Amino acid sequence: MSKKELKNKPLVEAILEIRWNLKGNAPGPQIDPHYKLLLGRLFDRMVSEYPEHEQLPTANIPDEMVGHVIQHRFRVAANSWPLIQVGPGIFTVNSTADYKWTDFRPRVLSAIDKLYDAHPKVDDLKVSNIILRYIDAVDFDYGINNSFEFLRDKLKLNMSLPDNLFENTEVENKPSSFTWQCSFKCKKPKGIINVRFATGRKKDMHAIVWDTTVESAGDDLPEVPKDFEVWFDAAHDITDDWFFKMIEGELERRFSDE
């Protein structure tokens, strides 16, 4: 489980996403033949916990053009989180400022059970990707501070260009924007862990945004739903471990309000 709950956590959003195969071959139309019936059956199972249904504009686009595109949301209350999202071949559980692992974990497990219970022909639900994603952000003034120094000093990430590139030039040795991304093979759970740091915004403020994602696909996929819980716990364990190792020190104290 999570090492600790942070009073001022930098979390923007936590997302669990499952995708499954569509019928048809690219570049031709690809559809989810069970989607319409699944949507109605899913609504029946979600309405007690997520009574606020929201239809997105993408719901008006022809089915063959919206594979793996979210079309409907089920919210706990109007304009509130957490929420469930669904579209042809895609299903997500999303949490934001309300996030706590002790709530998110059972919420996800329950939602996956409902998805499989609602599917009209579950043998056709062939999972192609499982993704656990955490998006975090911290306010940052790019006009005053050097983002590379912040990443080095506060998040243990060494990112720089040689100083002599800027010598005898009119170029300021302080990035106004950046993107850094890297992926690593992971054995538990089997898959890929991807980390990305970039210029961004948090509400109305400039920010440094980092994205930590665990994804399994192809031969790395667990048997779903049977082994999903084991995968989910392992994916959370690695993201949680990396997060606290990166923020150890000043940022952890700031986020803990110490």
C-alpha positions in Angstrom: 0.0 0.0 0.0 1.0 3.7 -0.2 3.8 4.7 2.2 1.8 7.7 3.4 -1.1 10.0 2.5 0.2 13.5 1.6 -1.9 16.5 2.8 -0.8 18.6 -0.2 -0.3 15.9 -2.7 0.8 17.0 -6.2 -1.5 14.6 -7.9 -3.4 15.9 -10.9 -5.1 12.6 -11.9 -4.9 8.8 -11.3 -6.2 6.7 -14.1 -6.7 3.0 -14.6 -7.4 2.1 -18.2 -8.3 -1.1 -19.9 -8.6 -1.5 -23.7 -9.8 -4.4 -25.7 -9.6 -5.5 -29.3 -12.1 -4.2 -31.8 -13.5 -6.1 -34.7 -12.2 -5.3 -38.2 -8.8 -4.7 -39.7 -7.0 -1.3 -40.0 -7.1 0.8 -42.0 -10.7 -0.2 -42.5 -13.5 0.4 -39.9 -13.0 -1.1 -36.5 -16.0 -1.5 -34.2 -17.0 -2.9 -30.9 -20.1 -5.0 -31.8 -21.2 -5.3 -28.2 -20.7 -1.7 -27.1 -24.3 -0.4 -27.3 -25.7 -3.3 -25.2 -22.7 -3.1 -22.9 -23.3 0.6 -22.2 -26.9 -0.1 -21.1 -26.1 -3.0 -18.9 -23.1 -1.1 -17.4 -25.4 1.8 -16.6 -27.7 -0.5 -14.6 -24.7 -1.7 -12.6 -23.2 1.7 -12.1 -26.2 3.9 -11.3 -26.3 3.3 -7.5 -22.6 4.4 -7.0 -22.3 6.7 -10.0 -25.7 8.2 -10.5 -24.7 11.1 -12.7 -24.5 10.1 -16.4 -22.7 12.4 -18.8 -22.8 11.9 -22.6 -19.9 13.4 -24.4 -20.0 15.0 -27.9 -18.0 12.0 -29.2 -21.2 9.9 -28.7 -22.6 11.5 -31.8 -19.8 10.3 -34.0 -20.3 7.1 -36.1 -19.1 4.0 -34.3 -16.6 3.0 -36.9 -14.8 6.3 -36.3 -14.5 6.2 -32.4 -12.7 3.1 -31.6 -11.0 3.5 -28.2 -12.5 6.9 -27.7 -14.4 7.9 -24.5 -18.1 8.6 -25.1 -19.8 8.4 -21.7 -19.0 9.2 -18.1 -20.6 8.0 -14.8 -19.9 10.4 -11.9 -20.5 10.1 -8.2 -22.2 13.5 -8.5 -22.5 16.3 -11.1 -19.1 17.7 -12.1 -17.5 15.5 -9.4 -14.8 12.8 -9.1 -14.1 10.0 -9.0 -15.7 8.8 -12.3 -16.0 5.9 -14.7 -15.5 6.4 -18.4 -16.4 4.1 -21.3 -16.3 4.0 -25.1 -16.0 1.4 -27.8 -13.1 -0.8 -26.6 -12.1 1.3 -23.7 -12.9 1.6 -20.0 -11.3 3.9 -17.3 -11.5 4.7 -13.6 -10.4 8.2 -12.9 -9.6 10.0 -9.6 -8.1 13.4 -8.8 -7.9 15.5 -5.6 -10.2 12.9 -3.9 -7.6 10.2 -4.5 -6.5 7.8 -1.8 -5.2 4.4 -2.6 -7.4 2.9 0.1 -10.4 4.2 -1.9 -9.1 3.9 -5.4 -8.1 0.2 -5.1 -11.5 -1.2 -4.1 -13.2 1.2 -6.5 -11.2 -0.1 -9.5 -11.6 -3.7 -8.5 -15.4 -3.2 -8.2 -15.5 -1.4 -11.5 -13.7 -4.2 -13.4 -16.0 -6.7 -11.9 -19.0 -4.7 -13.1 -17.5 -4.4 -16.6 -17.1 -8.1 -16.9 -20.5 -8.8 -15.4 -22.2 -6.3 -17.8 -20.5 -7.5 -21.0 -23.1 -9.4 -23.1 -20.5 -11.8 -24.5 -17.5 -11.8 -22.2 -15.5 -14.3 -24.3 -15.2 -11.6 -27.0 -13.7 -9.2 -24.5 -10.1 -9.6 -25.5 -7.9 -7.2 -23.5 -5.1 -5.5 -25.5 -3.7 -3.1 -22.9 -3.9 -2.4 -19.2 -2.5 0.9 -18.0 -2.1 2.5 -14.6 -1.1 6.2 -14.8 -0.3 8.9 -12.3 0.0 12.5 -13.4 1.6 14.9 -10.8 2.5 18.6 -11.1 4.2 21.2 -9.0 4.0 25.0 -9.5 7.1 26.5 -11.1 8.1 29.9 -12.3 10.1 29.4 -15.5 10.9 33.1 -15.7 12.8 33.2 -12.4 14.0 29.6 -11.8 15.9 27.0 -13.7 13.8 23.9 -14.3 16.9 21.7 -14.8 18.2 22.7 -11.4 14.8 22.0 -9.8 14.7 18.5 -11.4 18.2 17.8 -10.2 17.9 19.2 -6.6 14.3 18.2 -5.9 13.5 15.2 -8.0 16.9 13.5 -8.4 16.8 13.8 -12.2 19.9 15.0 -13.9 19.0 16.7 -17.1 21.4 19.3 -18.7 23.2 20.5 -21.8 27.0 21.3 -21.8 27.6 24.8 -20.3 30.0 25.7 -23.2 27.0 25.7 -25.6 25.9 29.0 -24.0 29.3 30.6 -23.6 29.8 33.7 -25.8 26.2 33.5 -27.1 23.0 35.4 -26.6 21.3 32.2 -25.5 20.0 32.0 -21.9 21.1 28.9 -20.1 17.7 28.3 -18.6 15.0 26.3 -20.5 11.6 28.0 -21.0 10.2 24.6 -22.0 11.3 21.0 -22.0 10.1 17.4 -22.4 12.0 14.3 -21.2 10.7 10.8 -21.5 12.1 7.3 -20.9 10.8 3.7 -20.8 12.0 0.7 -18.9 11.1 -3.0 -19.0 9.5 -4.2 -15.9 9.2 -7.7 -14.5 6.6 -7.2 -11.8 4.2 -6.6 -13.2 5.4 -7.7 -16.7 5.3 -4.7 -19.0 6.8 -1.2 -19.4 7.1 1.6 -16.9 7.3 5.0 -18.6 8.3 8.3 -17.0 7.8 11.7 -18.6 8.7 15.2 -17.3 7.6 18.3 -19.2 6.6 21.9 -19.0 2.9 22.2 -18.2 0.2 23.9 -16.2 -1.6 23.1 -12.9 -4.8 25.0 -12.9 -3.8 28.6 -13.8 -0.2 28.2 -12.8 2.9 27.2 -14.8 4.2 23.9 -13.6 6.5 21.0 -13.9 4.4 18.0 -14.8 5.5 14.4 -14.4 3.7 11.3 -15.6 4.4 7.8 -14.4 2.7 5.0 -16.3 2.8 1.2 -16.1 1.5 -0.6 -19.1 1.1 -4.2 -20.1 0.2 -5.5 -23.5 0.6 -8.5 -25.7 2.5 -11.4 -24.0 2.9 -9.3 -20.9 -0.8 -9.2 -20.1 -2.2 -11.0 -17.1 -5.3 -13.1 -17.4 -8.2 -10.7 -16.9 -10.2 -10.5 -14.7 -8.7 -13.5 -12.9 -5.2 -12.0 -12.3 -6.1 -8.4 -12.6 -5.9 -7.7 -8.9 -2.3 -9.0 -8.7 -1.3 -6.9 -11.7 -2.9 -3.8 -10.2 -1.2 -4.1 -6.8 2.2 -4.7 -8.4 1.8 -1.7 -10.8 0.8 0.5 -7.9 3.7 -0.7 -5.8 6.3 0.3 -8.4 4.7 3.7 -9.1 4.4 4.5 -5.4 8.0 3.4 -4.7 9.4 5.6 -7.6 7.2 8.6 -6.5 8.4 8.6 -2.9 12.0 8.0 -3.9 11.9 11.0 -6.3 10.3 13.4 -3.9 12.3 12.4 -0.8 13.5 15.4 1.0 12.2 19.0 0.6 9.3 18.1 -1.7 8.0 15.3 0.6 8.1 17.8 3.5 6.2 20.3 1.4 3.6 17.9 0.2 3.2 16.6 3.8 2.8 20.1 5.1 5.5 19.6 7.6 
